[in-house]
């Protein structure tokens, strides 16, 4: 922003609520997967594409919308994205076949991608360093609350109004969010009038510059892997809990919410701890804990058997840890190239969704019907996080690593 322009004032609550729409819409359908499988006479693997199509849509659209918001401004792109989300939610509600639902979910996610990428970029348009991390903690808290409320809401609403009512409710929620954003969301980035500022070549150049930065890639991959255990769990856990424990719908949502509440606690604590011990120390100790859980979880299940406690308790533990570092790693990634805040935010989201979609598909296709089979994709993602952190520490010691 030019120095003569007054600094826009961001509403933490509007940013948090807008960014929470995307994870809420993803998770709210998870308790409905067994119902969709019966309704469309589909296989377990086919139904997983209701989740993976959404994740792929988020990844693809964030790449484009983040760069578009760098060119045309944050506010207009956010508002149009919310309209797309509302319209595609109605299409989902009345999808006559599973194939139509999957395609509609992809485009629904394209609308959700606007709120996900733009709210993060808006913070870095104005703030930096620990202040930006503080704002990002609020966004992380909102994400966690969405993850907490969505499965319970989806389970109860699915029992009462069915999946059609759930998607219609998402459409109304998006319209309400659009009205709030219209009033509360200021423009944090001036429109770029240079026509070459958004071209296919310029988009490739921006993303190429980001991907050439090893520090950005390591931060972005750690951030992406923070959500991977949950999505891998969603791929097969609803069916496993129905088949082996008779737990479904709202009851499964309650189990899922315990993980989200732990993540919420971690995210709320992160905003305080980052000012006391610093970002780097907090990330390091937390990832050590994540790696410990990743190594120990399959051992626990093998030793004590697959029960709701042995399957959920380690995830609750790691959820709290991931809540601590999710806002910090995202802020660290975007801070490597603040001049490309929109593109950096979009690319972070794209890498996250690509990783999560891959694990969702892998978890669904290679699930062998056992409790131990549920743990392998998630444990692998936790151990991979440790590897990227060690690489990050090595690259950060190099003076030119972030450029």
Secondary structure, DSSP 8 states (H G I E B T S, - for coil): --TTS------HHHHHHHHHHHHHHHHTTGGGHHHHHHHTT--HHHHTHHHHHHHHHHHHHHHHHHHHHHHH-HHHHHHHHHHHHHHHHHHHHT-SSHHHHHHHHHHHHHHHHHHHHHHHHHHHHH--HHHHHHHHHHHHHHHHHHHHHHHHHHHHHHHHHHHHHHHHHHHHHHHHHHHHHHHH----S-----GGGSSHHHHHHHHHHHHT-HHHHHHHHHHHHHHHHHHHHHHHHHHHHHHHH---HHHHHHHHHHHHHHHHHHHHHHHHHHHHH-HHHHHHHHHHHHHHHHHHHHHHHHHH-S-HHHHHHHHHHHHHHHHHHHHHHHHHHHHTTGGGHHHHHHHHHHHHHHHHHHHHHHHHHS--SSHHHHHHHHHHHHHHHHHHHHHHHHHHTSTTTT-
